[in-house]
């Protein structure tokens, strides 16, 4: 990865999948996890099960959009 491209995620070195390759990628995963935990706690206390599922789906879609936008899709050799 060159410095100017701005990729946050890339292919894993071994195995199959995508992993964070920069601090921005790791930060986005950390924010996602923190929001998932905090919304679970808030929704559990309020008793809104449908809202809990909708929030989780929305957060996951937002993370996937970020990953796809900041993913280095070049093939490894």
C-alpha atoms as one frame of an Amber mdcrd trajectory, in Angstrom:
protein
   0.000   0.000   0.000   1.359   3.368  -0.896   0.765   6.277   1.401  -1.444
   8.275  -0.973  -4.086   5.624  -1.654  -5.732   5.712   1.760  -6.783   2.089
   2.092  -8.014   1.109   5.553  -8.664  -2.584   4.853  -6.882  -5.220   2.805
  -6.749  -8.915   2.122  -5.426 -11.121   4.900  -1.921 -12.467   4.415  -2.945
 -16.006   5.247  -6.390 -17.467   4.829  -9.511 -15.884   3.472 -11.016 -12.536
   4.386 -10.378  -8.875   5.000  -8.600  -7.222   7.920  -7.728  -3.660   8.936
  -4.376  -2.455   7.592  -4.220   1.041   9.092  -5.127   2.774  12.321  -8.268
   4.154  10.654  -9.450   0.627   9.903  -8.806  -0.484  13.474 -10.547   2.652
  14.785 -13.635   1.994  12.654 -13.823  -1.574  13.998 -13.422  -0.286  17.581
 -16.164   2.317  17.104 -18.438  -0.335  15.581 -17.882  -2.666  18.555 -18.412
   0.141  21.077 -21.665   1.187  19.391 -22.902  -2.412  19.223 -22.252  -2.886
  22.941 -23.726   0.466  23.991 -26.882   0.094  21.896 -27.378  -3.414  23.262
 -27.236  -2.080  26.806 -29.597   0.837  26.084 -32.110  -1.285  24.188 -32.004
  -4.048  26.801 -32.807  -1.582  29.579 -35.616   0.037  27.574 -37.059  -3.276
  26.352 -37.187  -2.357  22.649 -36.271  -5.577  20.853 -37.243  -4.413  17.337
 -35.272  -1.203  17.779 -32.281  -3.264  18.937 -32.306  -5.419  15.797 -32.842
  -2.417  13.504 -29.953  -0.557  15.126 -27.625  -3.541  14.770 -28.526  -4.005
  11.106 -27.988  -0.301  10.395 -24.602  -0.254  12.155 -23.497  -3.356  10.249
 -24.557  -1.891   6.896 -22.658   1.322   7.661 -19.527  -0.680   8.552 -19.799
  -2.727   5.348 -20.110   0.447   3.262 -16.994   1.860   4.940 -15.067  -1.392
   4.414 -16.024  -1.592   0.740 -15.155   2.072   0.170 -11.742   1.776   1.856
 -10.759  -1.736   0.724  -7.603  -2.439  -1.291  -8.938  -4.897  -3.863  -5.624
  -5.501  -5.625  -4.571  -9.137  -5.776  -1.688 -10.351  -3.644   1.049 -12.307
  -5.346
